[in-house]
Amino acid sequence: MSEDEARGFARGLTNYGDRDFSLYLRNSFASSMGYSREVLKKPIVGIANSFSGFNNCHRHFPEMLEAVKRGVLLGGALPIEFPTISLGEVFLNPTSLKFRNLMSMDTEEMIRAQPMDAVVLMGGCDKTVPAQLMGAASADLPAIQIVAGPMMTSRYGEERLGACTDCRRFWGKYRAGEISSDVIGDIEGRLATTAGTCAVMGTASTMACIAETLGMSLPGTAAIPAVHADRLRAAEATGLAAARMIDNPIRPSEVITEKSVENALRILLALGGSTNAIIHLTAIAGRLGIPVSLRRLNQLSDETPVLVNLKPVGANYMEDFFFAGGVGAVLRELKPLLHLDCKTVTGDTLGDRLREDVGPVDRKVIASAEQPLEPEGGLVALFGNLAPGGAILKRSAADKALFEKEGRAVVFDSLADLAKRIDDPDLDVEEGDILVLQNAGPRSDSGMPEAGYLPIPKKLSAKGVKDMIRISDARMSGTAFGTIVLHVTPEAAIGGPLALVRTGDRIKLSVENKTIELLVDDDELERRRSSFRSPSKPASERRGYDKIYAQEVLQADEGCDFAIMQPVRA
């Protein structure tokens, strides 16, 4: 049997210079795990398991794993679990995005190096799903994604609570002096009470919906709550689908295409989803040489309505979205705008799927295309002399009164500077000012954290100010809200125009014109540019992964992937 025809344990043999000996030795060692000779001949479905004690979102994965294995066995293959890096969003320093590419490399190499005929990707928390899809796209072995699913909501008095939009809402009240330390302490224990990802349309839920829309997950699986029995049935069906792909291989490169990526952008806009998803989708597509244009995003946004009434944009939670009809119901509303010939991991096309009736749809949660929540998409890209490569605004979560505004910049040159001065009662800031954070992009020492959600200065929040324009090269959590301009490219740490802003400068935002302009003349900007020195620690003074990251990470408009991970072009 040739290497190309090999299956199961006979695939990808360790090289000892004698292929027959390699198989003999591998079978011998595999036998030590109790496999019978018949089992050793079976094709293998690998299961990339990102369970970790440092990842609360995935604490139910041991039970899900058994369901995936059951499905693989039903399909006649041998399930073999293998661990990868896991990225628990709030348990990583300086930020989870810094390690997304490392997890993608781990996933890719373990898929490629170990003997498997297909792979199930078990992820969920914000960076795990994009990391797995990036790795699977590069390895290009038949692959299918199963996500953790969202948490169920909790209660505080008469209020429903769900991480993490409500985390931010109550923290804002606490900072403004509206609630006591005892109340915020009580709420802290009620915000996240089950397994699963955040209960709102944050990054994890957005990426789950994108994975389903791309065709990399089974239809109807993105929104199932983590603790619902349907989540286990979905895991079993995913294992069975993976086993079936062994005889009828469907590779990520057949599913993730220019057309399916555009469909994914449509669903992102209709969801009013996380701004992080732009970076992640760009990185996933980039692994297959598919560009994601921010100018094309704007074209799509102009004609794609917001349809989903979920926090942080609306009022409901992911469990409501699941019972309202989920991703399938949204796709049916967008059907005239979608590429219906896109292939999915089931072998069917998106058009095949949308011929099936989704059942009743709760219009309080998922609006119709004829009566949308907003006529335009939830995200918009901004361009101008402050962001030549673009910036992102989640307009569906912003204050429309601030969409056309000129204001005075109040600049913080680092996260440390922000933490030191934002609550200083002597801070020179007024309600109409624009807060600017520098040096929080991908090449900064902070690694592009979710710090773009700058807090309202305490002296203003105490007066009832709820929103201000805030601009940075950082990201923000998909659970956050406000008039926040993010991902300013090029970033400050490499000398982008953002680095040249000084307190007192005037900045003009126009959402209608999709522009963000620094109102400083070119001669003055050139003078400032001539004295620029990057505050980031140089790569030559770093080691290990930190050095690779500093040398290789790309800007936000290229998905913050590594240059070395881009496909090799002939």
N, C-alpha and C positions, 0 to 999 in steps of 0.2 A: 504493500500500500504506500502510495506517495504521500509526502507531507501535506499536500493540498487536499488529499482525500481523507486524511486521518480525522478521527473523531475522539471525543472524550479524553481519556488519559494518554492516548497516542498522539495528541496534538502537541506541537511546540516542545519537542523533547529536549531535555538538558543535553548539552553537547559534550560527549566524552570521546568523540571520534568514532563511535560504533553505535549506530542507531538501534540495532537489535538489543545491545547491552543496555542502552539508555531506557528502552521500554521495559525490559526485564527488571532493571533496578527500580524503576518507578512503580511498577506493579507490586514489587516486593514491599516497598515502603508503604504503598497504599493499602496493602493487605493488613498492615499493622493497625489500621484504623477499623478493622473488622469487616471490610467489604468482601463479598463473595466473588468468585471468578466471573459469574454472570454480571454482577454489578459493575465490575471493572471494564466491561465491554460497552457499557451504556454511554450515550452522549451526555455531556455535562452542561448544566445551566449554572453559571457562577452567580452568586448573590452578593453584590457590593453592599455591605452593611455598615452604615455610619452611626451605629449606636455608640453612645459614650455616657459615662457618668457625669460628664461636663456638658451634656446637652439635654435639657429638660424636655425639649420638643419631641425627642425620640425615645422617651422612657418606655413606650409601649411596643418598641420594635421587637423585643423577644417574642411576643405573641404574634405580631405581624409576620415575623420571619417563619414561624411554623406554618402559617397559612400559605405563604409563598412556596415553601417546600412542598406542601401538600399538592398545590397546583402543578408544580414541576413533575412530581411523581405521577399525577394523573395523566400527564402528557407523555409519560414513558421515558423521561430523562432522569439523570441523577443530579439533585441539587447540592451544591457545595458553597457554603457561605465563606466569605473572606472579609476581613476588616479593612477599612481605610481610615484615614484621618477624618475626624468629625469636627464641625465648626459650630459650637454653641454660641449664638450671637452675643450674649451679654457676659460670657465667661472668658473672652479673649482680649488680650492687650497687645498692641494698641487698638486694633480694630480687626474684625473678622475678614474684611476685604483683603487685607494683606496676605491672608493665608488661603484665600479661594484658589489662587493659581497653583499653590502647593498641593492642595487637595485634588485639583484637576489632574496634575501630573501623577500623583499617587494612583488615582483611579485609572488613568490611561495606561500606565505601565503595568499595573497588576492585571488589567484585562488582557493586555498584550502578552505578558510574560507567563501567565498561568494557563493550564489547559482547560479551556471552556469553549463551547460551541455557540453560546448566547449568554447574555448577562441581564440580570434584573438589578436596577439601581434603586436602592432604598434610601431616600433622603427626605428633607422637608424644611428644616430650619434655613433661614434666608440664603446663605451662601452654599449650602450643600447641594441643592438641586442644580444651580448653574454650574458648579464645579463638576458634578457628575455628568451633566450633558456635554460640557466642554471636553472632558476626558473621553467620553464615549464617542463623541464626534471624531476626535483625533484617532482613536483606536479603530473605529468603524467596523466593529463586530456587531452582529444583530443585538440590539439592546432595547430595553423597555423600562420606563420610569414608573415607580409607585411612590407616592408622597405620603407624609405622615398624617396629613389632614389637620384641620384647625381644632383648637380647644372649644369646649362649650363655654357659655358665659356663666358668670356668677351673679351675686346680688349684694347690694349695700342698701339697706332699707327698701325703698320702692324702686331703686335704680338698678338696671342691668349693668354689669361690669364686664369688660373684655380687654385683655392686653392687646395692644398697648396704647391705643388712642386714649382710653380712659386713664391710663397711667399719666399721660401728659396733661390731660384736662385737669385732673385733681392736683397734680404737682403745680400747675399754673395757679390754681386757687390757693394752694398752700403758700406759694411765693408771694402772692398778693395779700396774704393775711386773712383770707376769707374762711379758712378752716384751720383747726388747731393741729398740733403735732400728734395728739391722741387720735384724731380722726384719720389723718394721713397714715398713721401706723396701722390702724384697723383696716383701712382700704388696701394697704400693701399686702396683707395676707389674703385678700379676696380677689385680686385682679387676675391671677393665673392659678386655676384650681384643678385642671385636668391635664392629661397628656395632650400633646399636639402643638401646633404653631399658633401664632397670634390670631385672635378671634375676629379680626377685622381684615379689610383688604390691604394689608401691609405687603411687604416684599415676599414673604413666604407664600401667602395665598395668591399673590399676583403671579409668581413664578410657577405655582402649581397649575394655574389657569393657562399660562403660556405653554407649559409642557403639553397639556391636553390639546390646545389649539394647534400646536406644531404637529401633533400626531404621534408624539413620543410616549404618551400615556393612553390607557384605555379610555374610551368615551365615558363620561359621567363620573370619573373618579377624583377629580381635582378637589371638590368641595365637601366630600363626605367627612363628617366630624371624626376626629381621631378615635373617639370612644364608642362610635356607632358600630353595630355588627356588620353593616355594609362595608366598613373599612376592611374587615377581615375577608369578606367575600371578594372584595376588589383585589386584595393581595393574592388570594387563591387564583382568581381569574388571570392575574398578571403572570403568575408562575406558569400557568397552563399556556398562556399566549407565548411566553418565552420558549417553552418546550416546542411549540408548534413552529416557531421560527427556525428551528434547526433544519427541518426538511424544506422549508420555504423561507429562506433567509431574506430579511428586510433590514438593510443597514441604515444607520443614522444619516448617511449621505444621500439616501433615497427619500428620506422623510424631511430632513432639515434642508430646505431649498429656498431660493430667493422668493418664491411664491408663498411658501408656508411661513417664512419669516415676516412677510408683509401681512399675512393673516394674523400672526401673533401681535404685530404692532396695532392692528385694528382692535383686537380684543383688549389690549392694554389701554387704549384710548377710551373704549366703551366702558371699561371697568372704572375709569378714574384711578388706575392702579399706581403702584409705587414708581417713583422716579428711578430707583435703583434698577428696575427692570430694563431700562434703556441700556445701562452699562452691561448688564448680564447678557441680554439678548445680543448685543453687539459682539460680546466676547464669544458666545456660542456660535453665532453665524460666522465670525471671523476664523474659527478653527477650520471651516470648510471654504474659506476664501470668499465669503458672501459679505459685501459691505452693507452697513446700515447708515443711511444718510439722514442727518438731522433735518436737512431741507425737505427731504421726502417725508419725514415724520410730520412736518408742518402741513404738507399737502394732504396727507391722510387725516390729520387732526381737523382740518377745515371741513371735512365731509363726513366725519365719523362722530356720531352723537354719544354723549354719556348716558348710559342706560341703567346703571346699577346703583341703587340707593343703599350703600354700605358706608360705615365709618372707614376712614376719616372724612370722606366726601359727603356721606349722607347720614342715615340714622340707624341702620340695621347692622347685623353681624353675619359672619360666615355661615352659621347654622341656618339662619333665615335664607341665605342665598342658596344653600343646598336644597332646602324644602321648597323654594320658589321655582326651581327648575335648573339651577346651576349653569355651567358653561354652555351646555347644549341650547338652553333657552336664549342666551345672548347671541350665540352664533346664528340661530334661526332668524333673529331680528336683523342681523348684519348680512344675511345670505346674499343679497344683491351686490354687496361690496367685496365678497370673498372670492378667492381662487378655489373653486370647488373640485378641481382635478388633483389636488395634493394627496399623496399617498400617506397612509398612517400605518402604525405598527400592526394593525389587524389585517392589513392587505387591502382593506377597503379605502376608498377615497373619502375626503371630507363631504363631498356631495352625496355619496352613498349614505353616510351617517345622517345627514340632515333630511333625508327622505323619511326617516322614522319619526313618529310623533313623540314629542318630549312629554306629553301629558299636560295637565293644568299648570299655568304659570301665575304666580302671585305678582300682580302688577304694582303692588306697593313696594316691591323689592326690585323687580326687573321690569323696567318700562318698555313700552313698545317703541319701535323706530318712528312711528307716526306722532307719538307724544313723549319725546325723550325728556330726561331730566335737564339736560343741557344740549343745545344744538351742535356744539363743537366738542372735540375730544378733550380729555382731562389734562393732557400735557401739551406744552408748546415749547419749541426751541427758540431762543433769543440770540441775535447776532448784533455785532456792533464793535466799536473800537475797544470796548472793555472785554469782549468775548469774541475775538475773531474766529475761533474754532467752535463757538456755540456755547450756550448755557441752557439749563432746563428750568422751567417753572411749572409747577402743578397747579394750573389755574383753577381746576375744579375744587381745590381745597384752599383757595386764596380769597382775599377780600377784594371784590371787584372795584371798590372805591379807591383802591391803590393801583389799579391797572395802568392808569395814565398819570404819571406823577414825576415831578422833579424835586429832589431834596438834597440836603447837605449830608455828606458822608461823615460817619463817625467810625474810625478805623481801629481794628484790633489786629496787631501784627502776628499773633500766634494764639493757640489755645490757652497757653499760660497767661498771656496778656488779657484774654477774654475773661478767664476765671478770676483774675486779680481785680479787674476794674468794673465788670458789668453791674455789680451791686453797690459800687461806691456812691454814696449820696452826693459826692461832689462831681460825679461824671457829667461832663458837658454834653447833654443830650436832651432833645425835645421830641415830642410825638411825631412831628413831620420829618424827622431825620431818617437817614438810611444807614443801617448797621452793616459794616463790611468786615468780614473775617478773611485774613490772608494766611497763606502757608498751612493749608489743611488739605491740599490735593494729594494725588497719588505719589508724587516724588518727595513730598514733605516728610519730615521725621514722624509725623503722626499717621501717615499711610492712608489718608482720605477717610477719616471716621465720619460717623453720622452726627457731625457737629454743626451742620448747616442750619439746624433748628435753634438758632441763637435765642437764648432767653430774652424776654422783654426786660429791660433794666428795671430793677426793683422800684426805683423812684417813680417810674412810669406805670408799672403794673399796679402799684398801690393806688394810683389815681384812676384805675379802670381801663388802661390801655390794653387791648387784647391782641393787636396785630401791628406790625411795622414791616416795611420792606427790609429784607435781610439778604445779603449777597455774599457768596463765598465760593471757593473751589472745592468745598467739602461735599459730602452727601447728606441726606437726611433719611431717617427711618420712614418706611412706607406707611407707618401708622401716624405720622405727624401731619400737621396742617399749618397753614399760614401763607403769607405772600413772600415766598422764599425762593430766591434765584440760586441755583446750584450748579455744580460741575463746570464752573467757569474755566474755559480752555482758550489758550494755554494757562496753566496754573501759575500761581505766584512764585513758587519755589524754583522754577526754571526761568524766571524773568518775564512772565506774561504780564500784560497790561494791569492785571489786578494788583501786582506788586508795586505799581507806581502810584496807586491811589493814596492820598493824604487826607487826614481829617480837615474838613472845611471845603473840600472839592465838591462840585455839583455833579450829580448823577441823574440821568433821565431814563425812566422805564416807560416803554410803550408796548403793551401787550397787543394792541390792535396792529401795530406795525412790526411786531416781533423783534424789537430792538432794545438794546441796553447800551447806553452811551455815557462815557466819562467826558464831562464838559470842561476839558482842559486842553489848551492849544498844543499843537504838535511840538513846538520848540521846547516848551516846558517839559513835556513828556520825554523828549529826547535827552534833556539835561538830567532828568531823574534816572533815565535808563543807563546813562553813562556811569553812574555811581552805584548801580545795583550790584549786590553781592548776595549769593544764595545763602540763606541761614541753615540749610540742610547739611547734615553731616555727609561729606563726600564718600562715594562708594569705595575709594581707596582705603578708607579708615574703617570699613565694615568687614564682616566675615560671614561665611556660610550662606544660608538662605537670605539673610538680611542684605548681603552684598549682591546676590543674584537679583533680588527684588529692586534694589536701588539702580542697578545697571540696566535692567530689562523692562521695567514696567512702562507701559504706554499710557497716553493721556486718555481722559474720559471718553472722548469721541471715538476712540479705538477700543473701548471696552475695558481699559486697564488690564489687559492681558499682557503677557510677556512677548517681546519681539521674537525671542527664540522659539516660541510656541506657534508662530504663524506657519501656515502650510508652505512647504518648499515649492517654489514655482520653477518649472523647467525653463 
